[in-house]
Amino acid sequence: MNTSLRILVGAAVVSGLSITLTGCNASPYAASVNSQVIKETALNSELRSWAGNADYVTGYDSANASTSGGSGATVAGSGPGTYNSSWVSEVLGSIIEADVIHQHLAAIGKLPGQAFMDAARSVSETSGPEWVDFPAAFRQTLVERLADRAAATPTSATLASLQQTYQQYIQYFFVQVCVLQSAATTQAAARGITSSGAVNGAHVCYDQTQLENYPAAYRSAVIGLAVGGVSQPIPTNVGFQVVKVVSRQEQGLTPAVESVLSAVLNSSEGVPETSLIQLIKAARVKVNPAYGTWSSSAGVTPPQLST
């Protein structure tokens, strides 16, 4: 289910324009939603976060390659230091949509709680290595947006599809995992610990966010082990580690998990969310003409080339 990062930025129509990242502009806003301003600095920061993730950029460009039947959209623009205006407009459109949803939930007093945040982070983590290559603050932003989207839409995916998807990625749906970890200077010594199962070093517990800060090999070992499981030797810069999972606090297929999974599955399958469509239609949105024009049905359309 590598769709969680694609909810906000998907395929785009190629435009010939390029947009240069700016630090200052005569117009300080990129857009406004119900009179709340989205600053250009906020848009620029988000563009840097997306474009700074090489795996994301490769995946986006590949998914939209004309040789694969796509639109030919890319992240980069035609000149050095520029972004393709269609991609920029798409990112801005996703920020606008997220603001519409968040404002609505805040107004009705139904902002998602911790269970939705945990579920949204678990689903996001299934995206693979590219997820942890985003800055931590931006990862949190994406988690909050996905939780908002799930909280704002009814759970409509079939129970069978929710159960199947949950079981496929069940290892990611934890709240806390605790391990014993032992260090060894040689691989042979580490293998001995693994084979004996005598992992008697430090006892450490991680929540989802904390575990994201560890190297991929360590993270994969911990996430992939059931309670009582012992890892193979994990290389470190000073030798090897072996971990044994001693406890896991699972989320289960809770209503929050079902809601987040439903939001992702519907988005990946192109299922229209009527409640979101109505919210977006009702929103008062204004876009800086430098970035294009807005319509509730098409989102942000890039500015046209001058003739």
C-alpha positions in Angstrom: 0.0 0.0 0.0 2.5 2.6 -1.1 -0.3 5.2 -1.5 -0.2 7.1 1.7 2.2 9.6 0.4 0.3 9.9 -2.9 -2.9 11.1 -1.2 -1.7 14.7 -1.2 0.4 14.8 -4.4 -0.6 12.5 -7.3 -0.4 12.8 -11.1 -0.3 16.2 -12.8 -0.8 17.7 -16.2 2.5 19.1 -17.6 2.9 22.8 -18.1 5.7 24.5 -19.8 6.2 27.0 -17.0 8.8 26.7 -14.3 8.6 28.3 -10.9 11.6 29.4 -8.9 11.6 29.0 -5.1 11.4 32.4 -3.6 12.3 33.8 -0.2 10.5 37.0 -0.6 7.8 38.4 -3.0 5.7 41.5 -3.4 2.7 39.3 -2.6 3.3 37.5 0.7 0.5 34.9 0.2 0.3 31.8 -1.9 -3.4 31.3 -1.2 -6.0 31.9 1.3 -8.7 29.6 2.7 -11.8 31.2 4.3 -9.6 34.3 4.8 -6.8 32.3 6.5 -3.5 32.9 4.6 -1.2 30.2 3.3 2.1 32.1 3.2 4.6 31.7 0.3 7.2 30.8 2.9 5.0 27.8 4.0 4.6 26.7 0.4 8.3 27.0 -0.2 9.1 25.0 2.8 6.8 22.2 1.7 8.2 22.2 -1.8 11.7 21.8 -0.4 10.5 18.9 1.8 9.0 17.0 -1.1 11.8 17.8 -3.6 14.5 17.0 -1.1 13.4 13.4 -0.9 15.2 11.7 -3.8 13.1 8.5 -3.6 9.9 10.5 -3.7 11.1 12.5 -6.7 12.2 9.4 -8.6 8.9 7.7 -7.8 6.8 10.7 -8.8 8.7 11.2 -12.1 8.6 7.5 -12.9 4.9 7.2 -12.2 4.1 10.1 -14.6 6.7 9.2 -17.3 5.3 9.6 -20.8 7.0 6.3 -21.8 4.8 4.6 -19.2 1.7 6.3 -20.5 1.7 9.1 -18.0 1.4 12.8 -18.4 5.1 13.4 -18.4 4.9 15.5 -15.2 8.1 16.0 -13.2 9.1 17.7 -10.0 11.9 19.7 -11.5 11.3 22.6 -13.9 13.1 23.4 -17.1 15.7 25.6 -15.6 18.2 25.2 -12.7 16.6 25.7 -9.3 13.1 25.7 -10.6 10.1 23.4 -10.1 7.5 22.4 -12.7 4.6 24.7 -12.3 2.1 21.9 -12.5 3.7 20.1 -9.6 3.8 23.3 -7.6 0.1 23.9 -8.3 -0.6 20.4 -7.3 1.2 20.7 -4.0 -0.5 24.0 -3.3 -3.8 22.4 -4.1 -3.1 19.7 -1.5 -2.3 22.3 1.1 -5.5 24.2 0.4 -7.5 20.9 0.6 -5.9 20.1 3.9 -6.6 23.5 5.3 -10.3 23.2 4.3 -10.6 19.9 6.1 -8.7 21.1 9.2 -10.8 24.3 9.5 -14.0 22.3 9.2 -13.0 19.8 11.9 -11.9 22.5 14.2 -15.2 24.4 13.7 -17.3 21.4 14.7 -15.0 20.3 17.5 -14.0 17.0 15.9 -10.3 17.2 15.4 -8.8 13.7 15.4 -7.4 12.3 18.6 -4.3 10.2 19.4 -5.8 7.0 18.0 -6.2 8.6 14.6 -2.7 10.0 14.8 -1.2 6.6 15.6 -3.2 4.9 12.8 -2.2 7.6 10.3 1.5 7.3 11.2 1.3 3.5 10.9 -0.2 3.7 7.4 2.4 6.4 6.4 5.2 4.1 7.6 4.1 1.4 5.1 5.4 3.7 2.3 8.9 2.4 2.8 12.3 4.0 3.0 11.1 7.3 1.5 8.9 8.0 4.5 11.8 8.5 7.0 13.8 10.5 4.4 11.3 13.4 4.9 12.2 15.9 7.7 10.6 14.9 11.0 8.4 18.0 11.2 7.1 17.4 7.7 6.3 13.8 8.5 4.2 15.0 11.4 2.4 17.4 9.0 1.6 14.5 6.7 0.4 12.4 9.6 -1.9 15.1 10.8 -3.3 15.7 7.3 -4.1 12.0 6.8 -5.7 11.8 10.3 -7.8 14.9 9.5 -8.9 13.4 6.2 -9.9 10.1 7.8 -11.8 11.9 10.6 -13.7 14.0 8.0 -14.9 11.1 5.9 -17.1 8.1 6.7 -15.5 4.7 6.6 -16.8 3.3 3.3 -14.3 0.7 2.2 -15.6 -2.9 2.6 -14.8 -4.7 5.9 -13.1 -7.4 3.9 -10.7 -5.0 2.2 -9.9 -3.3 5.5 -9.2 -6.6 7.1 -7.0 -7.8 4.2 -5.0 -4.6 4.2 -4.6 -4.5 8.0 -3.3 -8.1 8.0 -0.9 -7.4 5.2 0.7 -4.5 7.2 -0.1 -5.6 10.7 3.5 -5.2 11.9 3.2 -1.5 11.5 0.2 -1.0 13.7 1.7 -0.7 17.1 1.7 2.0 19.7 4.8 0.9 21.6 7.4 -1.8 21.2 9.9 -2.8 23.9 13.1 -4.7 23.3 16.2 -6.0 25.0 19.3 -5.2 23.0 22.8 -6.6 23.2 26.0 -5.3 21.5 28.8 -7.4 20.1 32.1 -6.3 18.5 32.1 -9.1 15.9 29.5 -10.7 13.7 30.5 -14.1 15.0 29.8 -13.0 18.6 26.5 -11.4 17.5 25.4 -14.6 15.8 26.1 -16.5 19.0 23.7 -14.2 20.8 21.1 -14.7 18.1 21.4 -18.5 18.2 21.3 -18.7 22.0 18.5 -16.2 22.3 20.3 -14.8 25.4 19.7 -11.1 24.7 20.3 -9.6 28.1 21.3 -6.0 27.4 19.5 -2.7 27.8 15.7 -2.7 28.0 14.4 0.1 25.6 10.8 1.1 24.5 9.9 3.0 21.4 6.7 4.6 20.1 6.3 5.0 16.4 7.9 8.4 16.1 10.9 7.5 18.2 11.6 4.4 16.2 11.7 6.5 13.0 14.9 8.1 14.2 16.8 4.9 14.1 18.7 3.4 11.1 16.7 1.4 8.6 18.2 -2.0 9.5 17.4 -1.5 13.2 13.9 -0.2 12.5 13.1 -3.1 10.1 14.4 -5.7 12.6 12.3 -4.3 15.5 9.1 -3.8 13.4 9.4 -7.2 11.8 9.7 -9.3 15.0 6.9 -10.8 17.0 7.0 -10.8 20.8 9.8 -13.2 21.8 11.5 -13.0 18.4 15.3 -12.4 18.2 16.9 -10.5 15.3 19.8 -11.5 13.2 23.0 -9.4 13.8 22.3 -5.7 12.9 25.4 -3.8 11.7 26.3 -0.6 13.5 29.2 1.8 13.1 30.9 0.2 16.1 30.0 -3.5 15.6 26.7 -5.3 15.8 23.5 -5.3 17.8 21.0 -8.1 18.5 17.4 -7.2 19.7 14.7 -9.3 21.2 11.2 -8.0 21.3 9.7 -8.4 24.8 6.4 -6.6 24.4 4.2 -4.8 21.8 1.2 -2.6 22.4 -0.9 -3.2 19.3 -3.5 -0.8 17.9 -5.8 -3.6 16.6 -8.3 -3.1 13.8 -9.9 -0.2 15.7 -12.5 2.2 14.3 -9.6 4.8 13.9 -7.5 2.3 12.0 -10.4 1.3 9.8 -11.2 5.0 9.1 -7.6 5.8 8.1 -7.2 2.6 5.9 -10.6 3.5 4.3 -9.4 7.0 3.4 -6.2 5.6 1.8 -7.9 2.8 -0.1 -10.5 5.1 -1.5 -7.9 7.7 -2.5 -5.7 5.1 -4.2 -8.8 3.7 -6.1 -10.1 7.1 -7.1 -13.3 6.7 -5.0 -14.9 10.2 -4.7 -15.4 11.4 -1.1 -18.8 13.3 -1.3 -18.3 14.9 2.1 -14.9 16.3 1.1 -16.2 17.5 -2.3 -19.0 19.5 -0.5 -16.5 21.0 2.0 -14.2 22.1 -0.8 -17.1 23.6 -2.9 -18.2 25.6 0.1 -14.8 27.0 0.9 -13.7 30.5 0.0 -10.4 30.1 -1.7 -8.2 32.7 -3.3 -4.9 31.8 -5.1 -2.0 34.2 -5.8 -2.1 34.6 -9.6 1.6 33.8 -9.8 0.6 30.2 -8.9 -2.5 29.9 -11.1 -6.2 29.9 -10.6 -8.6 28.0 -8.3 -11.7 26.0 -8.9 -13.3 23.6 -6.5 -13.5 20.8 -9.1 -10.0 21.2 -10.7 -8.0 22.6 -7.8 -5.1 24.9 -8.7 -4.6 25.3 -12.4 -1.1 26.6 -13.3 -0.7 30.0 -14.9 -0.7 30.0 -18.7 2.4 30.7 -20.8 2.5 34.3 -22.1 2.4 34.6 -25.8 
